């Protein structure tokens, strides 16, 4: 039996996934700190405005905005956004 989802259901599922992933990253950072093992969270140093654009699904806009805010080249911006 094929199961179909509407846009709202898919968006909710993705939002739940990102929230869970965020909590896992926070826990990993805490564990790393306690063990004295360096851990740089993905997206550290990326402007909050750009992170929000990525979470809203506007990756191309986020790359453009990252370049505007940081003066980075296209490849550097793509790499930074790709880590989010």
C-alpha angles and dihedrals in degrees: 000000000000116000118211126197129200123226093261092054092048092048091050091049092050092047090052090049093051092047091051091047091050091053091049090052091050090051091048091051091050093049091047091051092050091050093045092240115141114244124176112197114231109259095025105154094019111125113255090235090060093047090053090052090053092049089050089056098253100125095155092049089048091053091050093047092046089054091048093050099041106026089234123156123249096263094047090049092049090050093049093049091043090061093059 
